Amino acid sequence: MTPRIAWHRVLVTVVVVFLALAVVFYALSVFLAPADGRNTAGLFVGWAMFAMIGAIGVGIVDFFVRPLGGRSGDADVMAAAEEARTGSTRTQQAR
């Protein structure tokens, strides 16, 4: 596994964690608001927004880090298999 794929997987995991935190914090704001008032709800909504912004930021970074071509590097494997089979990496017929 290349370092680029490893970074992509780590960043996707971080995005999922941030999104889960955003949902949990928002749910806590809804459930705790009647008991402790608007200050508590506002606090947890603020943390939920922070987690959502974090997920968006890490997602943008991941967009530039993720491997190019195919599904996480499968294009290189498919090109090597095509070259071994036919002696060429061209996959379309000449017109």
Secondary structure, DSSP 8 states (H G I E B T S, - for coil): --HHHHHHHHHHHHHHHHHHHHHHHHHHHHHHHHHH-HHHHHHHHHHHHHHHHHHHHHHHHHHHHS--STTTTHHHHHHHHHHHHHS----S---
